[in-house]
């Protein structure tokens, strides 16, 4: 089984949906990704955020 990573656009969309408090089940429908894939991407995002010092660059 090959893993397919999120594109930049998908990551941006995921970030927006999370900030807008969408439920994971709805996010899976919108992005057409498995729930486990969404959770892995969230974990990956959290690790990257912590490595950058936890500062939001908005």
C-alpha positions as CSV (number, residue, x, y, z in Angstrom):
1,X,0.0,0.0,0.0
2,X,1.5,3.3,-1.0
3,X,0.9,6.4,1.1
4,X,-0.3,9.5,-0.6
5,X,0.6,12.7,1.2
6,X,-1.4,15.9,1.5
7,X,-0.8,18.6,-1.0
8,X,-0.1,22.2,0.1
9,X,-3.7,23.1,-0.9
10,X,-5.1,20.2,1.1
11,X,-3.1,21.1,4.2
12,X,-4.3,24.7,3.9
13,X,-7.9,23.6,3.6
14,X,-7.5,21.2,6.6
15,X,-6.1,24.1,8.7
16,X,-9.0,26.4,7.7
17,X,-11.6,23.7,8.5
18,X,-10.0,23.0,11.9
19,X,-10.0,26.7,12.7
20,X,-13.6,26.8,11.8
21,X,-14.3,24.0,14.2
22,X,-15.5,21.4,11.6
23,X,-15.8,17.9,13.0
24,X,-13.3,15.3,11.7
25,X,-16.1,13.3,10.1
26,X,-17.2,16.3,8.1
27,X,-13.5,17.1,7.2
28,X,-13.1,13.5,5.8
29,X,-16.1,14.1,3.6
30,X,-14.9,17.4,2.3
31,X,-11.3,16.3,1.7
32,X,-12.2,12.8,0.6
33,X,-9.6,11.3,2.9
34,X,-9.8,8.5,5.5
35,X,-10.2,9.6,9.1
36,X,-6.8,8.0,10.1
37,X,-5.1,10.0,7.3
38,X,-6.7,13.2,8.7
39,X,-5.5,12.4,12.2
40,X,-1.9,11.6,11.0
41,X,-1.8,14.9,9.2
42,X,-3.0,16.8,12.3
43,X,-0.2,15.1,14.3
44,X,2.3,16.0,11.7
45,X,1.1,19.6,11.8
46,X,1.4,19.8,15.6
47,X,5.0,18.5,15.4
48,X,6.0,21.1,12.8
49,X,4.3,23.8,14.8
50,X,6.2,22.9,18.0
51,X,9.5,22.7,16.1
52,X,9.0,26.3,15.0
53,X,8.7,27.4,18.6
54,X,4.9,27.3,18.7
55,X,4.5,30.7,17.3
56,X,1.6,31.4,15.0
57,X,2.8,33.4,12.0
58,X,-0.6,34.8,10.9
